[in-house]
């Protein structure tokens, strides 16, 4: 399917991506739309916790991101109109569900384009200053890590909160692979206006990770490590691939979809390798560089982006 009627959102400017009357209409239809979205989900949505939010007040809803229905589940449970930030071009072009996102209120961002990212911030500020809320996913792409409950966050929530004075509400959505239930947890609003960037984003990430942990503890059963056989990491990557394949893709999209925040203070192994791969190795530095290069060779087969590029259409 080719979404001819909605492709214009990719080129929309701050002046024409929405209108004042469009914002008001979306507030008016939000209650019935949330019911429709809830019925449209394939899984059952269960709300574990929802805070007492002020009526008619805008919020920056910042959610974890790890499976196909986490966006629709969040929109179905937020108790007010919230424009959603969408950064998946292939779905804008071909997935008919994007019409529902447009009806809800949507801001498109090309995650690979710095100018598009800057423009999306301005659009979100416009929505917040109008009195409506926004929904964003500050991890960037889905969390495909094996050990992190929440990935390092992009700075969007902090920038928006600092410039508008709007508080941030953390959301943790959780779905165990293969389960027919989605668990939603909402934290209390976080005021970032008088806090430093690192402190504020760390607080938000801690809140998100804690809620994910409690969801895992409450809604899953422990597995004995001895019962796991074979290449566990490869099995995990295949499981993550299956999550992506719940959505239909028309092309290789993984440069855009598998984006994440590059933490300069805590680089990944790949980033460390990219930094030293051209270094000249001799007897003076082999004890330092050797283990890193060995680690890189060991980790190469677990590069999820390369795995998806080779296997997504199999």
ZIZI-V368795 format. One record per residue. N is the residue number from 1. RES is the residue in three letters. SS is DSSP state (2 for helix, 1 for strand, 0 for the rest). PSI is psi in whole degrees, 0 to 359 (none if undefined). Layout:
((N | RES | SS | PSI) (N | RES | SS | PSI))
This chain:
((1 | UNK | 0 | 138) (2 | UNK | 0 | 115) (3 | UNK | 0 | 70) (4 | UNK | 0 | 323) (5 | UNK | 0 | 354) (6 | UNK | 0 | 355) (7 | UNK | 2 | 339) (8 | UNK | 2 | 337) (9 | UNK | 2 | 336) (10 | UNK | 2 | 335) (11 | UNK | 2 | 5) (12 | UNK | 0 | 141) (13 | UNK | 0 | 176) (14 | UNK | 0 | 336) (15 | UNK | 0 | 333) (16 | UNK | 0 | 7) (17 | UNK | 0 | 336) (18 | UNK | 0 | 172) (19 | UNK | 0 | 167) (20 | UNK | 2 | 318) (21 | UNK | 2 | 328) (22 | UNK | 2 | 321) (23 | UNK | 2 | 317) (24 | UNK | 2 | 319) (25 | UNK | 2 | 319) (26 | UNK | 2 | 328) (27 | UNK | 2 | 319) (28 | UNK | 2 | 326) (29 | UNK | 2 | 3) (30 | UNK | 2 | 317) (31 | UNK | 2 | 307) (32 | UNK | 2 | 328) (33 | UNK | 2 | 321) (34 | UNK | 2 | 323) (35 | UNK | 2 | 320) (36 | UNK | 2 | 316) (37 | UNK | 2 | 321) (38 | UNK | 2 | 318) (39 | UNK | 2 | 334) (40 | UNK | 2 | 344) (41 | UNK | 0 | 144) (42 | UNK | 0 | 337) (43 | UNK | 0 | 164) (44 | UNK | 1 | 132) (45 | UNK | 1 | 125) (46 | UNK | 1 | 124) (47 | UNK | 1 | 113) (48 | UNK | 1 | 323) (49 | UNK | 1 | 137) (50 | UNK | 0 | 126) (51 | UNK | 0 | 168) (52 | UNK | 0 | 94) (53 | UNK | 0 | 147) (54 | UNK | 0 | 137) (55 | UNK | 0 | 143) (56 | UNK | 0 | 24) (57 | UNK | 0 | 137) (58 | UNK | 0 | 149) (59 | UNK | 0 | 156) (60 | UNK | 1 | 104) (61 | UNK | 1 | 120) (62 | UNK | 1 | 115) (63 | UNK | 1 | 154) (64 | UNK | 0 | 167) (65 | UNK | 0 | 112) (66 | UNK | 0 | 356) (67 | UNK | 0 | 172) (68 | UNK | 0 | 329) (69 | UNK | 0 | 16) (70 | UNK | 2 | 330) (71 | UNK | 2 | 309) (72 | UNK | 2 | 326) (73 | UNK | 2 | 320) (74 | UNK | 2 | 314) (75 | UNK | 2 | 328) (76 | UNK | 2 | 341) (77 | UNK | 2 | 341) (78 | UNK | 0 | 130) (79 | UNK | 0 | 32) (80 | UNK | 0 | 168) (81 | UNK | 0 | 129) (82 | UNK | 1 | 112) (83 | UNK | 1 | 135) (84 | UNK | 1 | 137) (85 | UNK | 1 | 119) (86 | UNK | 1 | 126) (87 | UNK | 0 | 47) (88 | UNK | 0 | 97) (89 | UNK | 2 | 318) (90 | UNK | 2 | 322) (91 | UNK | 2 | 324) (92 | UNK | 2 | 320) (93 | UNK | 2 | 330) (94 | UNK | 2 | 340) (95 | UNK | 0 | 119) (96 | UNK | 0 | 340) (97 | UNK | 0 | 344) (98 | UNK | 2 | 339) (99 | UNK | 2 | 324) (100 | UNK | 2 | 322) (101 | UNK | 2 | 319) (102 | UNK | 2 | 318) (103 | UNK | 2 | 321) (104 | UNK | 2 | 324) (105 | UNK | 0 | 115) (106 | UNK | 1 | 144) (107 | UNK | 1 | 121) (108 | UNK | 1 | 141) (109 | UNK | 0 | 132) (110 | UNK | 0 | 107) (111 | UNK | 0 | 343) (112 | UNK | 0 | 358) (113 | UNK | 0 | 111) (114 | UNK | 2 | 323) (115 | UNK | 2 | 322) (116 | UNK | 2 | 322) (117 | UNK | 2 | 319) (118 | UNK | 2 | 318) (119 | UNK | 2 | 324) (120 | UNK | 2 | 326) (121 | UNK | 2 | 316) (122 | UNK | 2 | 321) (123 | UNK | 2 | 319) (124 | UNK | 2 | 324) (125 | UNK | 2 | 321) (126 | UNK | 2 | 316) (127 | UNK | 2 | 314) (128 | UNK | 2 | 319) (129 | UNK | 2 | 342) (130 | UNK | 2 | 347) (131 | UNK | 0 | 357) (132 | UNK | 0 | 166) (133 | UNK | 1 | 173) (134 | UNK | 1 | 156) (135 | UNK | 1 | 123) (136 | UNK | 1 | 164) (137 | UNK | 0 | 87) (138 | UNK | 0 | 354) (139 | UNK | 0 | 345) (140 | UNK | 0 | 258) (141 | UNK | 0 | 186) (142 | UNK | 0 | 150) (143 | UNK | 0 | 104) (144 | UNK | 0 | 14) (145 | UNK | 0 | 155) (146 | UNK | 0 | 336) (147 | UNK | 0 | 338) (148 | UNK | 0 | 126) (149 | UNK | 0 | 332) (150 | UNK | 0 | 132) (151 | UNK | 0 | 164) (152 | UNK | 0 | 144) (153 | UNK | 0 | 143) (154 | UNK | 0 | 163) (155 | UNK | 0 | 3) (156 | UNK | 2 | 310) (157 | UNK | 2 | 320) (158 | UNK | 2 | 314) (159 | UNK | 2 | 314) (160 | UNK | 2 | 317) (161 | UNK | 2 | 319) (162 | UNK | 2 | 319) (163 | UNK | 2 | 338) (164 | UNK | 2 | 344) (165 | UNK | 0 | 8) (166 | UNK | 0 | 138) (167 | UNK | 0 | 158) (168 | UNK | 1 | 130) (169 | UNK | 1 | 115) (170 | UNK | 1 | 142) (171 | UNK | 1 | 130) (172 | UNK | 1 | 116) (173 | UNK | 1 | 137) (174 | UNK | 1 | 130) (175 | UNK | 0 | 117) (176 | UNK | 0 | 138) (177 | UNK | 0 | 123) (178 | UNK | 0 | 351) (179 | UNK | 0 | 151) (180 | UNK | 0 | 19) (181 | UNK | 1 | 142) (182 | UNK | 1 | 126) (183 | UNK | 1 | 128) (184 | UNK | 1 | 128) (185 | UNK | 1 | 131) (186 | UNK | 1 | 131) (187 | UNK | 0 | 173) (188 | UNK | 0 | 150) (189 | UNK | 0 | 140) (190 | UNK | 1 | 123) (191 | UNK | 0 | 115) (192 | UNK | 0 | 0) (193 | UNK | 0 | 329) (194 | UNK | 0 | 30) (195 | UNK | 0 | 153) (196 | UNK | 0 | 156) (197 | UNK | 2 | 308) (198 | UNK | 2 | 318) (199 | UNK | 2 | 315) (200 | UNK | 2 | 314) (201 | UNK | 2 | 327) (202 | UNK | 2 | 319) (203 | UNK | 2 | 317) (204 | UNK | 2 | 315) (205 | UNK | 2 | 320) (206 | UNK | 2 | 319) (207 | UNK | 2 | 315) (208 | UNK | 2 | 313) (209 | UNK | 2 | 321) (210 | UNK | 2 | 317) (211 | UNK | 2 | 323) (212 | UNK | 2 | 317) (213 | UNK | 2 | 314) (214 | UNK | 2 | 325) (215 | UNK | 2 | 317) (216 | UNK | 2 | 317) (217 | UNK | 2 | 322) (218 | UNK | 2 | 325) (219 | UNK | 2 | 9) (220 | UNK | 0 | 163) (221 | UNK | 0 | 136) (222 | UNK | 0 | 148) (223 | UNK | 0 | 133) (224 | UNK | 0 | 127) (225 | UNK | 2 | 328) (226 | UNK | 2 | 339) (227 | UNK | 2 | 349) (228 | UNK | 0 | 129) (229 | UNK | 0 | 164) (230 | UNK | 0 | 197) (231 | UNK | 0 | 96) (232 | UNK | 2 | 320) (233 | UNK | 2 | 321) (234 | UNK | 2 | 322) (235 | UNK | 2 | 323) (236 | UNK | 2 | 318) (237 | UNK | 2 | 322) (238 | UNK | 2 | 323) (239 | UNK | 2 | 317) (240 | UNK | 2 | 323) (241 | UNK | 2 | 319) (242 | UNK | 2 | 326) (243 | UNK | 2 | 316) (244 | UNK | 2 | 326) (245 | UNK | 0 | 358) (246 | UNK | 0 | 339) (247 | UNK | 0 | 142) (248 | UNK | 0 | 131) (249 | UNK | 0 | 144) (250 | UNK | 0 | 351) (251 | UNK | 0 | 177) (252 | UNK | 0 | 109) (253 | UNK | 0 | 10) (254 | UNK | 2 | 340) (255 | UNK | 2 | 322) (256 | UNK | 2 | 315) (257 | UNK | 2 | 326) (258 | UNK | 0 | 47) (259 | UNK | 0 | 152) (260 | UNK | 0 | 162) (261 | UNK | 0 | 129) (262 | UNK | 0 | 102) (263 | UNK | 0 | 111) (264 | UNK | 0 | 331) (265 | UNK | 0 | 334) (266 | UNK | 0 | 74) (267 | UNK | 0 | 153) (268 | UNK | 0 | 170) (269 | UNK | 2 | 322) (270 | UNK | 2 | 319) (271 | UNK | 2 | 323) (272 | UNK | 2 | 316) (273 | UNK | 2 | 316) (274 | UNK | 2 | 331) (275 | UNK | 2 | 325) (276 | UNK | 2 | 358) (277 | UNK | 0 | 337) (278 | UNK | 0 | 5) (279 | UNK | 0 | 147) (280 | UNK | 0 | 122) (281 | UNK | 0 | 128) (282 | UNK | 0 | 188) (283 | UNK | 0 | 338) (284 | UNK | 0 | 333) (285 | UNK | 0 | 1) (286 | UNK | 2 | 327) (287 | UNK | 2 | 336) (288 | UNK | 2 | 311) (289 | UNK | 2 | 331) (290 | UNK | 2 | 309) (291 | UNK | 2 | 326) (292 | UNK | 2 | 315) (293 | UNK | 2 | 324) (294 | UNK | 2 | 318) (295 | UNK | 2 | 320) (296 | UNK | 2 | 316) (297 | UNK | 2 | 322) (298 | UNK | 2 | 323) (299 | UNK | 2 | 346) (300 | UNK | 2 | 320) (301 | UNK | 2 | 350) (302 | UNK | 2 | 21) (303 | UNK | 0 | 107) (304 | UNK | 2 | 324) (305 | UNK | 2 | 315) (306 | UNK | 2 | 324) (307 | UNK | 2 | 317) (308 | UNK | 2 | 321) (309 | UNK | 2 | 323) (310 | UNK | 2 | 333) (311 | UNK | 2 | 356) (312 | UNK | 0 | 329) (313 | UNK | 0 | 15) (314 | UNK | 0 | none))
